[in-house]
């Protein structure tokens, strides 16, 4: 009779550990991992957009040959 109570108590403790600690911790770690991956994807996308804008500016900001010289009048 005492063995049954001890085994029952051990099973109860293991059950509580699994469902009150192990499963919630694994779910939380999965959620954190997913959030980190999403943030990393957003950072990579922002870097790509910024790089594309920088390339567009570099190609459009080259002055033409005619714009290099500015005429001016000398004031006396």
Secondary structure, DSSP 8 states (H G I E B T S, - for coil): -HHHHHHHHHHHHHHHHIIIIIHHHHHHHHHHHHHHHHHHHHHHHHHHHHHHHHHHHHHHS---GGGS--------
